[in-house]
Amino acid sequence: MAGVLVTQEEPAQAARLWGTAEALREAIGAPIWPVERASYERSVAAARNHLGERAFATTWAAGRIIPPGLVLVAQGAATMPPLIPTGQPSTRPATSPAGLTK
């Protein structure tokens, strides 16, 4: 989720979420999987570059002390653009190639 927040130009929320995730991973002994490491590091670097080192570190540290259940609430309601633009009919068939309906 934090990586998506960076691409949506919300680096502070991403840093806060990473801080919370890091604290949780440490508490349960679950490191970042090696296959995810490169993508994670690119996203963290992008957020750090956008915020600056000091703001990034402060926000990350704040995330480490927020209980995991509250960090998502602190971000506010999630919004997502419609998958089909309003006013335009869908060009997708009513069933999938395998015969499943919507």
N, CA, C and O atoms as a GROMACS GRO file, in nm:
protein
  408
    1MET      N    1   0.081  -0.119   0.000
    1MET     CA    2   0.000   0.000   0.000
    1MET      C    3   0.085   0.126   0.000
    1MET      O    4   0.053   0.224  -0.067
    2ALA      N    5   0.192   0.123   0.074
    2ALA     CA    6   0.277   0.242   0.081
    2ALA      C    7   0.337   0.274  -0.055
    2ALA      O    8   0.349   0.391  -0.091
    3GLY      N    9   0.374   0.174  -0.130
    3GLY     CA   10   0.427   0.196  -0.264
    3GLY      C   11   0.326   0.264  -0.354
    3GLY      O   12   0.362   0.349  -0.435
    4VAL      N   13   0.200   0.228  -0.339
    4VAL     CA   14   0.094   0.292  -0.416
    4VAL      C   15   0.078   0.437  -0.371
    4VAL      O   16   0.057   0.526  -0.454
    5LEU      N   17   0.087   0.461  -0.242
    5LEU     CA   18   0.075   0.598  -0.191
    5LEU      C   19   0.184   0.688  -0.248
    5LEU      O   20   0.159   0.806  -0.275
    6VAL      N   21   0.303   0.635  -0.268
    6VAL     CA   22   0.411   0.714  -0.328
    6VAL      C   23   0.374   0.754  -0.469
    6VAL      O   24   0.393   0.869  -0.508
    7THR      N   25   0.321   0.660  -0.547
    7THR     CA   26   0.284   0.691  -0.685
    7THR      C   27   0.167   0.787  -0.691
    7THR      O   28   0.149   0.855  -0.792
    8GLN      N   29   0.087   0.795  -0.585
    8GLN     CA   30  -0.025   0.888  -0.578
    8GLN      C   31   0.016   1.020  -0.513
    8GLN      O   32  -0.068   1.100  -0.473
    9GLU      N   33   0.147   1.041  -0.502
    9GLU     CA   34   0.204   1.163  -0.445
    9GLU      C   35   0.160   1.188  -0.301
    9GLU      O   36   0.124   1.299  -0.264
   10GLU      N   37   0.163   1.081  -0.222
   10GLU     CA   38   0.133   1.087  -0.079
   10GLU      C   39   0.251   1.026  -0.002
   10GLU      O   40   0.233   0.929   0.072
   11PRO      N   41   0.372   1.083  -0.018
   11PRO     CA   42   0.489   1.021   0.044
   11PRO      C   43   0.488   1.023   0.196
   11PRO      O   44   0.545   0.933   0.258
   12ALA      N   45   0.424   1.121   0.258
   12ALA     CA   46   0.420   1.124   0.405
   12ALA      C   47   0.336   1.009   0.458
   12ALA      O   48   0.373   0.944   0.556
   13GLN      N   49   0.223   0.983   0.395
   13GLN     CA   50   0.140   0.871   0.438
   13GLN      C   51   0.214   0.739   0.416
   13GLN      O   52   0.204   0.647   0.497
   14ALA      N   53   0.287   0.730   0.305
   14ALA     CA   54   0.365   0.610   0.278
   14ALA      C   55   0.471   0.588   0.386
   14ALA      O   56   0.486   0.477   0.436
   15ALA      N   57   0.543   0.693   0.421
   15ALA     CA   58   0.648   0.681   0.522
   15ALA      C   59   0.589   0.639   0.657
   15ALA      O   60   0.648   0.557   0.728
   16ARG      N   61   0.476   0.695   0.692
   16ARG     CA   62   0.409   0.659   0.817
   16ARG      C   63   0.370   0.510   0.816
   16ARG      O   64   0.391   0.438   0.914
   17LEU      N   65   0.315   0.466   0.705
   17LEU     CA   66   0.275   0.326   0.692
   17LEU      C   67   0.397   0.234   0.697
   17LEU      O   68   0.392   0.129   0.761
   18TRP      N   69   0.505   0.272   0.630
   18TRP     CA   70   0.627   0.191   0.636
   18TRP      C   71   0.682   0.184   0.778
   18TRP      O   72   0.730   0.078   0.820
   19GLY      N   73   0.675   0.293   0.852
   19GLY     CA   74   0.721   0.291   0.990
   19GLY      C   75   0.641   0.193   1.073
   19GLY      O   76   0.697   0.116   1.152
   20THR      N   77   0.509   0.194   1.057
   20THR     CA   78   0.423   0.101   1.129
   20THR      C   79   0.453  -0.042   1.088
   20THR      O   80   0.463  -0.131   1.173
   21ALA      N   81   0.468  -0.064   0.958
   21ALA     CA   82   0.497  -0.199   0.908
   21ALA      C   83   0.631  -0.250   0.960
   21ALA      O   84   0.644  -0.366   0.997
   22GLU      N   85   0.730  -0.161   0.964
   22GLU     CA   86   0.862  -0.201   1.014
   22GLU      C   87   0.853  -0.244   1.160
   22GLU      O   88   0.909  -0.347   1.198
   23ALA      N   89   0.783  -0.168   1.242
   23ALA     CA   90   0.768  -0.203   1.383
   23ALA      C   91   0.696  -0.336   1.399
   23ALA      O   92   0.733  -0.418   1.482
   24LEU      N   93   0.594  -0.357   1.318
   24LEU     CA   94   0.519  -0.482   1.324
   24LEU      C   95   0.607  -0.600   1.278
   24LEU      O   96   0.607  -0.706   1.341
   25ARG      N   97   0.681  -0.580   1.169
   25ARG     CA   98   0.770  -0.687   1.121
   25ARG      C   99   0.874  -0.723   1.228
   25ARG      O  100   0.904  -0.841   1.248
   26GLU      N  101   0.929  -0.622   1.296
   26GLU     CA  102   1.026  -0.649   1.401
   26GLU      C  103   0.962  -0.726   1.516
   26GLU      O  104   1.023  -0.817   1.572
   27ALA      N  105   0.839  -0.690   1.552
   27ALA     CA  106   0.771  -0.754   1.664
   27ALA      C  107   0.743  -0.902   1.638
   27ALA      O  108   0.747  -0.983   1.729
   28ILE      N  109   0.714  -0.935   1.513
   28ILE     CA  110   0.680  -1.074   1.482
   28ILE      C  111   0.794  -1.150   1.414
   28ILE      O  112   0.781  -1.268   1.382
   29GLY      N  113   0.906  -1.081   1.390
   29GLY     CA  114   1.022  -1.144   1.329
   29GLY      C  115   1.002  -1.180   1.182
   29GLY      O  116   1.046  -1.287   1.138
   30ALA      N  117   0.937  -1.093   1.108
   30ALA     CA  118   0.909  -1.119   0.966
   30ALA      C  119   0.980  -1.016   0.879
   30ALA      O  120   0.933  -0.903   0.866
   31PRO      N  121   1.092  -1.053   0.820
   31PRO     CA  122   1.163  -0.958   0.734
   31PRO      C  123   1.092  -0.938   0.601
   31PRO      O  124   1.000  -1.013   0.567
   32ILE      N  125   1.134  -0.838   0.527
   32ILE     CA  126   1.082  -0.817   0.392
   32ILE      C  127   1.136  -0.930   0.305
   32ILE      O  128   1.255  -0.963   0.312
   33TRP      N  129   1.052  -0.988   0.226
   33TRP     CA  130   1.094  -1.098   0.139
   33TRP      C  131   1.195  -1.045   0.037
   33TRP      O  132   1.178  -0.935  -0.015
   34PRO      N  133   1.298  -1.122   0.008
   34PRO     CA  134   1.400  -1.078  -0.088
   34PRO      C  135   1.342  -1.039  -0.224
   34PRO      O  136   1.392  -0.946  -0.286
   35VAL      N  137   1.240  -1.107  -0.270
   35VAL     CA  138   1.181  -1.076  -0.400
   35VAL      C  139   1.115  -0.938  -0.401
   35VAL      O  140   1.099  -0.878  -0.507
   36GLU      N  141   1.077  -0.888  -0.284
   36GLU     CA  142   1.012  -0.757  -0.272
   36GLU      C  143   1.110  -0.645  -0.238
   36GLU      O  144   1.074  -0.528  -0.245
   37ARG      N  145   1.232  -0.680  -0.203
   37ARG     CA  146   1.329  -0.582  -0.152
   37ARG      C  147   1.359  -0.469  -0.251
   37ARG      O  148   1.359  -0.352  -0.211
   38ALA      N  149   1.384  -0.499  -0.378
   38ALA     CA  150   1.422  -0.394  -0.474
   38ALA      C  151   1.309  -0.294  -0.495
   38ALA      O  152   1.332  -0.173  -0.497
   39SER      N  153   1.188  -0.343  -0.511
   39SER     CA  154   1.072  -0.254  -0.529
   39SER      C  155   1.051  -0.168  -0.405
   39SER      O  156   1.024  -0.048  -0.415
   40TYR      N  157   1.063  -0.230  -0.289
   40TYR     CA  158   1.049  -0.159  -0.161
   40TYR      C  159   1.151  -0.047  -0.151
   40TYR      O  160   1.117   0.066  -0.118
   41GLU      N  161   1.276  -0.077  -0.180
   41GLU     CA  162   1.382   0.023  -0.168
   41GLU      C  163   1.364   0.137  -0.267
   41GLU      O  164   1.394   0.252  -0.235
   42ARG      N  165   1.316   0.107  -0.388
   42ARG     CA  166   1.290   0.215  -0.486
   42ARG      C  167   1.180   0.307  -0.436
   42ARG      O  168   1.191   0.429  -0.446
   43SER      N  169   1.074   0.249  -0.382
   43SER     CA  170   0.963   0.330  -0.332
   43SER      C  171   1.004   0.414  -0.213
   43SER      O  172   0.967   0.531  -0.203
   44VAL      N  173   1.080   0.355  -0.122
   44VAL     CA  174   1.127   0.428  -0.004
   44VAL      C  175   1.218   0.544  -0.048
   44VAL      O  176   1.207   0.654   0.005
   45ALA      N  177   1.306   0.518  -0.143
   45ALA     CA  178   1.396   0.624  -0.192
   45ALA      C  179   1.316   0.736  -0.257
   45ALA      O  180   1.349   0.853  -0.238
   46ALA      N  181   1.213   0.704  -0.332
   46ALA     CA  182   1.131   0.806  -0.396
   46ALA      C  183   1.061   0.893  -0.291
   46ALA      O  184   1.057   1.015  -0.304
   47ALA      N  185   1.007   0.829  -0.188
   47ALA     CA  186   0.940   0.905  -0.081
   47ALA      C  187   1.040   0.992  -0.005
   47ALA      O  188   1.012   1.107   0.026
   48ARG      N  189   1.157   0.936   0.023
   48ARG     CA  190   1.261   1.011   0.095
   48ARG      C  191   1.306   1.132   0.013
   48ARG      O  192   1.323   1.241   0.068
   49ASN      N  193   1.324   1.114  -0.116
   49ASN     CA  194   1.364   1.224  -0.203
   49ASN      C  195   1.258   1.333  -0.208
   49ASN      O  196   1.289   1.452  -0.211
   50HIS      N  197   1.133   1.292  -0.210
   50HIS     CA  198   1.022   1.389  -0.219
   50HIS      C  199   1.007   1.468  -0.089
   50HIS      O  200   0.988   1.590  -0.093
   51LEU      N  201   1.017   1.401   0.024
   51LEU     CA  202   0.996   1.466   0.154
   51LEU      C  203   1.121   1.536   0.208
   51LEU      O  204   1.110   1.634   0.281
   52GLY      N  205   1.237   1.485   0.172
   52GLY     CA  206   1.361   1.530   0.235
   52GLY      C  207   1.391   1.437   0.352
   52GLY      O  208   1.300   1.381   0.413
   53GLU      N  209   1.518   1.421   0.383
   53GLU     CA  210   1.560   1.323   0.484
   53GLU      C  211   1.497   1.348   0.620
   53GLU      O  212   1.450   1.254   0.685
   54ARG      N  213   1.497   1.471   0.664
   54ARG     CA  214   1.448   1.501   0.799
   54ARG      C  215   1.298   1.473   0.813
   54ARG      O  216   1.256   1.407   0.908
   55ALA      N  217   1.218   1.522   0.720
   55ALA     CA  218   1.073   1.500   0.726
   55ALA      C  219   1.041   1.352   0.710
   55ALA      O  220   0.951   1.299   0.776
   56PHE      N  221   1.115   1.285   0.623
   56PHE     CA  222   1.092   1.142   0.603
   56PHE      C  223   1.119   1.065   0.733
   56PHE      O  224   1.037   0.983   0.775
   57ALA      N  225   1.232   1.093   0.796
   57ALA     CA  226   1.269   1.023   0.920
   57ALA      C  227   1.169   1.050   1.031
   57ALA      O  228   1.133   0.960   1.106
   58THR      N  229   1.124   1.174   1.042
   58THR     CA  230   1.026   1.210   1.145
   58THR      C  231   0.894   1.137   1.123
   58THR      O  232   0.835   1.085   1.217
   59THR      N  233   0.849   1.134   0.998
   59THR     CA  234   0.722   1.070   0.966
   59THR      C  235   0.732   0.918   0.986
   59THR      O  236   0.640   0.856   1.039
   60TRP      N  237   0.844   0.860   0.943
   60TRP     CA  238   0.867   0.716   0.962
   60TRP      C  239   0.863   0.683   1.111
   60TRP      O  240   0.799   0.586   1.152
   61ALA      N  241   0.933   0.763   1.194
   61ALA     CA  242   0.937   0.740   1.338
   61ALA      C  243   0.797   0.751   1.399
   61ALA      O  244   0.763   0.674   1.489
   62ALA      N  245   0.718   0.846   1.351
   62ALA     CA  246   0.580   0.858   1.400
   62ALA      C  247   0.500   0.733   1.367
   62ALA      O  248   0.419   0.687   1.447
   63GLY      N  249   0.522   0.678   1.249
   63GLY     CA  250   0.453   0.556   1.210
   63GLY      C  251   0.490   0.438   1.297
   63GLY      O  252   0.407   0.350   1.320
   64ARG      N  253   0.612   0.435   1.346
   64ARG     CA  254   0.655   0.322   1.430
   64ARG      C  255   0.580   0.316   1.562
   64ARG      O  256   0.570   0.208   1.622
   65ILE      N  257   0.527   0.427   1.609
   65ILE     CA  258   0.458   0.425   1.739
   65ILE      C  259   0.306   0.419   1.725
   65ILE      O  260   0.236   0.406   1.826
   66ILE      N  261   0.254   0.428   1.604
   66ILE     CA  262   0.110   0.418   1.582
   66ILE      C  263   0.071   0.271   1.580
   66ILE      O  264   0.131   0.192   1.507
   67PRO      N  265  -0.030   0.231   1.659
   67PRO     CA  266  -0.076   0.092   1.652
   67PRO      C  267  -0.122   0.058   1.510
   67PRO      O  268  -0.186   0.141   1.445
   68PRO      N  269  -0.090  -0.062   1.461
   68PRO     CA  270  -0.124  -0.099   1.323
   68PRO      C  271  -0.269  -0.073   1.284
   68PRO      O  272  -0.297  -0.031   1.172
   69GLY      N  273  -0.361  -0.097   1.374
   69GLY     CA  274  -0.502  -0.075   1.342
   69GLY      C  275  -0.538   0.071   1.322
   69GLY      O  276  -0.636   0.102   1.255
   70LEU      N  277  -0.459   0.160   1.380
   70LEU     CA  278  -0.491   0.303   1.371
   70LEU      C  279  -0.423   0.374   1.254
   70LEU      O  280  -0.468   0.481   1.213
   71VAL      N  281  -0.315   0.317   1.201
   71VAL     CA  282  -0.244   0.386   1.095
   71VAL      C  283  -0.331   0.402   0.971
   71VAL      O  284  -0.323   0.504   0.903
   72LEU      N  285  -0.414   0.305   0.942
   72LEU     CA  286  -0.502   0.316   0.826
   72LEU      C  287  -0.614   0.415   0.852
   72LEU      O  288  -0.654   0.488   0.762
   73VAL      N  289  -0.664   0.420   0.975
   73VAL     CA  290  -0.768   0.516   1.010
   73VAL      C  291  -0.713   0.658   1.001
   73VAL      O  292  -0.782   0.749   0.957
   74ALA      N  293  -0.588   0.676   1.042
   74ALA     CA  294  -0.524   0.808   1.039
   74ALA      C  295  -0.511   0.861   0.897
   74ALA      O  296  -0.504   0.982   0.877
   75GLN      N  297  -0.506   0.771   0.799
   75GLN     CA  298  -0.492   0.813   0.660
   75GLN      C  299  -0.622   0.866   0.603
   75GLN      O  300  -0.621   0.934   0.500
   76GLY      N  301  -0.733   0.835   0.665
   76GLY     CA  302  -0.861   0.881   0.613
   76GLY      C  303  -0.920   0.780   0.517
   76GLY      O  304  -0.865   0.672   0.494
   77ALA      N  305  -1.032   0.817   0.462
   77ALA     CA  306  -1.104   0.728   0.372
   77ALA      C  307  -1.027   0.708   0.242
   77ALA      O  308  -0.968   0.801   0.187
   78ALA      N  309  -1.028   0.585   0.195
   78ALA     CA  310  -0.964   0.555   0.068
   78ALA      C  311  -1.056   0.595  -0.046
   78ALA      O  312  -1.178   0.578  -0.039
   79THR      N  313  -0.997   0.647  -0.150
   79THR     CA  314  -1.076   0.680  -0.269
   79THR      C  315  -1.015   0.610  -0.388
   79THR      O  316  -0.894   0.590  -0.396
   80MET      N  317  -1.100   0.575  -0.480
   80MET     CA  318  -1.053   0.509  -0.601
   80MET      C  319  -1.134   0.561  -0.717
   80MET      O  320  -1.257   0.566  -0.709
   81PRO      N  321  -1.068   0.598  -0.824
   81PRO     CA  322  -1.144   0.646  -0.939
   81PRO      C  323  -1.230   0.532  -0.995
   81PRO      O  324  -1.194   0.415  -0.981
   82PRO      N  325  -1.342   0.565  -1.058
   82PRO     CA  326  -1.425   0.458  -1.114
   82PRO      C  327  -1.350   0.380  -1.220
   82PRO      O  328  -1.270   0.436  -1.296
   83LEU      N  329  -1.377   0.251  -1.224
   83LEU     CA  330  -1.312   0.167  -1.325
   83LEU      C  331  -1.363   0.198  -1.464
   83LEU      O  332  -1.289   0.188  -1.562
   84ILE      N  333  -1.489   0.236  -1.473
   84ILE     CA  334  -1.549   0.274  -1.600
   84ILE      C  335  -1.590   0.420  -1.585
   84ILE      O  336  -1.669   0.452  -1.497
   85PRO      N  337  -1.538   0.509  -1.668
   85PRO     CA  338  -1.574   0.650  -1.656
   85PRO      C  339  -1.725   0.669  -1.658
   85PRO      O  340  -1.796   0.604  -1.734
   86THR      N  341  -1.772   0.758  -1.574
   86THR     CA  342  -1.914   0.786  -1.564
   86THR      C  343  -1.970   0.830  -1.698
   86THR      O  344  -1.909   0.909  -1.769
   87GLY      N  345  -2.087   0.777  -1.733
   87GLY     CA  346  -2.154   0.817  -1.855
   87GLY      C  347  -2.114   0.738  -1.977
   87GLY      O  348  -2.171   0.757  -2.085
   88GLN      N  349  -2.016   0.648  -1.964
   88GLN     CA  350  -1.974   0.567  -2.078
   88GLN      C  351  -2.015   0.422  -2.054
   88GLN      O  352  -1.985   0.366  -1.949
   89PRO      N  353  -2.082   0.361  -2.151
   89PRO     CA  354  -2.122   0.222  -2.132
   89PRO      C  355  -2.001   0.129  -2.135
   89PRO      O  356  -1.899   0.160  -2.197
   90SER      N  357  -2.015   0.019  -2.068
   90SER     CA  358  -1.909  -0.081  -2.066
   90SER      C  359  -1.902  -0.152  -2.201
   90SER      O  360  -2.004  -0.182  -2.263
   91THR      N  361  -1.779  -0.177  -2.244
   91THR     CA  362  -1.760  -0.254  -2.368
   91THR      C  363  -1.728  -0.399  -2.335
   91THR      O  364  -1.702  -0.479  -2.426
   92ARG      N  365  -1.730  -0.433  -2.208
   92ARG     CA  366  -1.701  -0.569  -2.166
   92ARG      C  367  -1.824  -0.657  -2.187
   92ARG      O  368  -1.936  -0.611  -2.166
   93PRO      N  369  -1.806  -0.779  -2.228
   93PRO     CA  370  -1.919  -0.869  -2.243
   93PRO      C  371  -1.981  -0.903  -2.108
   93PRO      O  372  -1.914  -0.892  -2.005
   94ALA      N  373  -2.105  -0.944  -2.108
   94ALA     CA  374  -2.176  -0.978  -1.984
   94ALA      C  375  -2.117  -1.102  -1.918
   94ALA      O  376  -2.130  -1.119  -1.797
   95THR      N  377  -2.052  -1.187  -1.994
   95THR     CA  378  -1.989  -1.306  -1.936
   95THR      C  379  -1.843  -1.310  -1.978
   95THR      O  380  -1.803  -1.249  -2.077
   96SER      N  381  -1.766  -1.382  -1.900
   96SER     CA  382  -1.624  -1.397  -1.933
   96SER      C  383  -1.608  -1.511  -2.033
   96SER      O  384  -1.703  -1.585  -2.057
   97PRO      N  385  -1.490  -1.525  -2.090
   97PRO     CA  386  -1.468  -1.636  -2.183
   97PRO      C  387  -1.496  -1.772  -2.119
   97PRO      O  388  -1.532  -1.866  -2.190
   98ALA      N  389  -1.481  -1.784  -1.988
   98ALA     CA  390  -1.506  -1.911  -1.921
   98ALA      C  391  -1.654  -1.931  -1.889
   98ALA      O  392  -1.692  -2.033  -1.832
   99GLY      N  393  -1.739  -1.833  -1.926
   99GLY     CA  394  -1.882  -1.846  -1.902
   99GLY      C  395  -1.931  -1.791  -1.769
   99GLY      O  396  -2.049  -1.805  -1.737
  100LEU      N  397  -1.842  -1.729  -1.692
  100LEU     CA  398  -1.883  -1.673  -1.564
  100LEU      C  399  -1.949  -1.538  -1.585
  100LEU      O  400  -1.906  -1.461  -1.671
  101THR      N  401  -2.052  -1.510  -1.510
  101THR     CA  402  -2.119  -1.380  -1.520
  101THR      C  403  -2.052  -1.281  -1.425
  101THR      O  404  -1.970  -1.319  -1.341
  102LYS      N  405  -2.089  -1.154  -1.440
  102LYS     CA  406  -2.034  -1.052  -1.349
  102LYS      C  407  -2.067  -1.088  -1.208
  102LYS      O  408  -2.030  -1.015  -1.116
   0.00000   0.00000   0.00000
